[in-house]
């Protein structure tokens, strides 16, 4: 059978790396203390930010719909940052980009509490700070999702270990953040959450500094050759072209895009608490339930074997999306807490399965470009969904009418996810 030269070369490379893995002694596990500490701190303040931002914007602008539209714009800027972040991630390494970008997030957000304390916080000023932070966040997004592939390369078990621990830590931080925010919002001094958020990002950057550099077997640092420099500077555009040239990778990336509903947690939590329950302080309980469900989902995924295409996890995730679509109808806080918990469990399992598939199908020389291209698509979906949510809340139908429209969108997406599960590539078979 005739095979293109690129496929033959990829197959040779894979077989050579498989032989080396089989013949080498068991490797020590990669130290993850710096990476996971940074993720925990980042997510703790990030989840607080994702709830505090729409509430502050709604207060300044006087409109829930306006806050939702700005959230969509914010994600669009984040998406641009993710696209731009592919090149420096490949050029300088995910570790360095993650450290610098996280530090700059703290610097950008420091303007909010400074303006609040100085009495000159305006809508334009707040939008400027949040827009700059969103652009920098895109660089963080591109780099943090490349770190596991840089550290583990194509070791399947190590990828599962890093991914599941990342998700577990991510969601533990997400439990703490909203609860802390909810507690702080009960105090009379509303500036405190906005002071803590930038400090948390700076501390996260310090933790990321201790992520180990990539090494070859035997402890020698990886060096960039002229050939590797050519490949490691392709960036997101090269990654996009590569994704579209590989059908299994394209299907996997489309799956990740369809399950990027997690960013809705800040809008749904804030709007349900304020628009349906009329209790803004309850936003912390709903936001924490999103994150707690993610913790349980990560534990479930880590405790199971992953030998098939992952279609069961994708179908499981589709069920969770449908539950979220209809779970708000009773208009009860504790029912909504249970609903978002169930959604988060299923959504995390589906995303972890899809993330591993993407990593296994991505060549190391395209790690930054493919990852940033995939995250670019993921964030594009988030922009569209948030824009639709914003439209729903500006049609004058009230909070209930808006949630009916949002529920219809989520139900439609759940059907699409279920169809997608049928076409999930079998990675193990593909790589043989």
N, C-alpha and C positions, 0 to 999 in steps of 0.2 A: 504494500500500500504506500502511495506517495504521501509524504508528510513535509510540510514547510520546514525550512531550515531552522526558524525560530523555535518551533515546537520540539525539533530534535535536540537543539542546544539546551532548552529548558529541561527536557527529560533527562539528558546526560547530567546536568547540574544536580537535579533532584536525586538521581540514582547515586551519584558520587557522595552527596551529603548524607544520604541514607546509609551508605556503606560505612562512612566515617562514624556515624552515630552508633551503628551496630558494633563496630570494632573497638570503640573507645570505652574506657571504664565509666561507671556511673558518675555523672557530673554533680558537683555540689550545687545546691539550689542558689539561685541568684538572690543576693540580699535586697530586700524591698523596703527596708525601714524608712529611708529618705523619701522614696516615691509615695508610699502609702501614708506617711505622716503629712506630706504636702497635700495629698488628695483629701485627707480628712479635714485639715484646716481650711482648704479651699472650699470644699463643699459645705462646710458648716456656715461660713460667711456668705458663700454664693447662694445657698438656699434662702438665707435671710435677705439677701439683696433681691432675689427674684420675687419675694413677697413684699418687701418694703418699697421697691421701685414703683409698682403699679398703684399702691396705696398713696404714695407721695405725689405721683403724677396726677392721679384722680383728684386729690385734694387741691393741688395747684391749679389744674385746668378746670375743675368742677364737672368733669364728665368721665364716666366709666368707659364709654365708647372711645373717647379721645385717648385714654390710657391704653386701651387695647390696640388702637392704631399705632401709637408710639411703640408699643411692645413689638408689633410686627416690623416697624421701621428699624427698631433696635436689633432685631434678629437678622434683618437684611444687611445691616452694617456688619454684624457678626459673621454673616455668610461671606461677605467680601473679605473680611480679615482671614477667614479660613482659607479662601482661595489664595490670597497673597502669602499666607504662612507656609505653603508647600515648599517654595523655593528655599527660604532660610532653614527650614527644618531639614531638608536634604543637604544643604550646603554646610551648615554649622553643627548639625546634630540636634535631635529632639530635646536632649537634656539641657543644652545651653539656651535654646529658644524658650523652653518652658520656664526656666529660672528668670530670665530677663522680662518676659512678657507678664508673668505673674506679679513681679515687683511693680511694673508699670501700671497694672490694673489698680493697685493700691494707691499709687500716686494720682491717677486720674480721678478716683472716687473721693479722695481727700478734699476735693473742692466742695462737695455737698455740705459736710458739717462746718467747714470754714465759712461758707456763704450763709448757712443757717445761723451760726453764732454771730456773724457780722451784720445780719439783718438785710442782706442784699440778695437773697435767694429768689430768683424769678424763674418762670417757666422756661425761658430761653437758656438761662444759665444751667438749670438742671438737665435740660435736654442735651446741652453741649457736653457736660460731664459724662452723662450716660452713653452718649454716642461715641465719644472717645474710648470709653471703657469697653464698649461693644466691639469696636474695631480691634483693640488689643486682645480681647477675649477670643477672637477668631484665631489669632496666632497660638494662644494657649490650647485651643481645641485641636488644631492641626498637630501640635507637638505632643500633647499628653496622650493622644490615641496612637501615636507612633512609637512611644517609649516601649510598650510591651514587645513589639516586633523587633525593635533594636536590641533589647535585652535578651529575649528568648530566641530570636531568629525564627527558625521553623520547627522548634521542638514543641510538638503538639501538647504534651502533658504540661510543659512549663507555661505555654500560652494559656491553657485552661486555668492553671494555678494563678497566674498574674491577673488574668481577666476577671476571674471570680472574686479574687481578693480586692481588686480595684473596685468592682461593683459593690461588694460588701462594705468597704470603707467609704465609698462614695455615698451610699445610702445611710450608713450610720451617721455621717456628718449631716446628711439631709434630715435625719430625725432631730438632731440636737439643734440645728439652725432655726427651724420654724418655732420650736418650743421656747428657745431663748428669746427670739423676736417677739413672740406672743407675750412672754413675761415682761419684757422691756416696754412693750407698748402699753401695758397697764400702768406704768409709772407716769408721773406728771411731766418728766423731761423727755420730749420726743426726739431729741437730738442724739441720745445715747446709741441707738442701733446704727446710726449713720457714722458714728465715730468708730465703733467696733469693726465695721466691715472693712475699711481700708487697712487698718492695723492687721487684721486677720490675713489679708492677701500678702502683706509684706512678710509676715511670719511664715506663710506657705512657701514663699520664694526661698527663704533661708533653708527650709526642709528640702526643697527640690535640688538645692546645691549639692546635697549628699547622695544623689542618685549615682550609682557606679557607672563609669564609662564602659563602652562596649569593648570586649576583649576577644581575641582568638583563643583557640585551645592552647593551653600552656601559659596563659597569662599575658601574652604580648598584646599591646594595644593595636587595634585595627588602624592601618595606615591607608591614606587615600592615594591611589595610583592615578596616573593620567587617564587610564581607562575608566576607573571608578569615579573620578571627578566628573567625567562627561555624563555618567548615568545619575550621579547624586545631585545634579543641578538642573534636572528636567522640570521640576516644579509641578504645579497642579495641572497645567494644560497637557503636559506629557502624561500625567496620571489619568486624566479624563480620556485621552485617546487610547491608552492602554486598557482601561475598563471597558470601553465600547468594542475593543477588539477581542475580548474574551467573554464569551456568552455566560459561563458559570459565574464569573466575577460580577458581570453586569446584573444577573438575577439576584445575587447576594446583596449588592449595593442597593438595588431597588427595594429589597426586603427591609434593609436598614432604614431607608427613607420612609417607608410606609409605617414603621413602628416608632418614628420620632414624634411621639405624642407627649413625651415627658415634659417638654417645655410648657405645655398647657397647664401644668400643675400650678404655676403662679397665677395665671389668669382665672382658671376655674376655682381655685381656692379662694382668691381674693373676691371674685365676683359672686360666688355662692354665699360666702360669709356676709358680704355687704348688701348684695342685691336680693337674695332670697331670705336669708336669716335676719338681716339687719343687725348683725353682731360682728363688727370688724375684728374683735379680739379672738374670735373662734377660728380665724384664718390659720393660726398656728397648729391647731389640732388636725385640720384637714391636710395641711402641708406636711406635717410630721407623719401622717398615715401614708401618704404617698411614699415617703422615704422608708418607713418601716416595712412596707410591702416589698420595696426593692431589696432590703436586707434579707428578708425571708426568701425572696426569689433567687438571690445570689447563693444562699446556703443550699437551696434545693438543687440548683444547677451544679454546684460544686460537689454535691454528694451523689450525683448520678453519672452514668457512663454515657459517652457520646460517640456512638459508632455508626449511626445512620446519617441521612442527609440533613436531619434537623427539622423535617417537615412537621413532626409532632409538636415541637416547641412553637413553631410558627402558628399552627392551628390553635394551640393553647393560648397564644398571645391574641389571636383574632377573637377568641371568646371573651378575653378580658376587655378588649376594646368595645365590644357590644355591651358588656355589663356597665361600663362607664357611660355609654350613650343613653342608657335608660335609668341608671341608678340614682339620678338627682330628683326624679319625679316625686318621691314622698316628701321632699322638702324638709328632711329631718337631719340634724347634724350628725347623729351617731350612725344612721344608715349610710349617709354620704361618706363618713369615715371608713366604714366597712367596705363600701363600694370601691373607693380609691385604693384601699389596701389590696383588694382582690385584683384590680386592674394592674397595680404596680408589680405584684408577684408574677403575673403572666407576661407582662410586657418585658420585664427584665430577663426572664428566661429566654424569650424569643430573641431579644437583642444580643444576649451573650452567645447564643448558638450562631446567629448571623455574623457576629464580630469575629468569632473563631474561624468561620468559613472564609471571610474576607482576608484575614491574616494568612491563612494557609495558602490561599490562592495568589498572594501578592509577593513578587520577587523582592529580595532585599534591596536591590538597586533602585526599585521604584517605591520603596516604603513610604517616604514622605509625600510623594506626588499622588499615589493612589489613595492614601489615607486622607489627605486634604481634599482630594476630588470627591471622595465618598462623603466626607463631612460637609462639603459644599452642597451636595445634593440633599443631604439630611436637613441642613439648615434652610434650604430653599423650600422644602415641604413645610417647615415650621413657619416660615414667613407667610405662605399662602393660608395656612390654617389660622394663624393669628389675625391676618387681615379679614378672613371670613368671620371670625369671632367679633372683631371690631365692627364689621358691617352689621352683624346680628344685633349688637347692642346700640346701634345708632338708627335703627329702622323705626323706633318709636313704639315697639311692641311690648316694652317693659322687660323686666328681668326674666319672667316666665317665658314670654314669647322668644326671647333671645336664646334661652337654654333649650327650647324645643328645636330651634334651627341648628344649634350646635350638636344636639343629640342626633339629629338626622344626618349630619355630616359624619359623625363618628360611626354611626351604624353602617353607612355606605362604605366607609373605610374598612370596617371589620369584614364585610363581604369580600372586598378586594384582597385583603390579607389571607382570607381562607382560600381564595383561588390561587394566590401566589404560592401557598404551601405545596401545592401539587407539583410545581415546577422547581422546587428546591434542588440544587445540584448535590450529587453524592461526592463529597470532596475526597473521601478515602479512595473511592473507585477512580475518580478523576486523576489522582496523583500516582496511581500505580503504573 
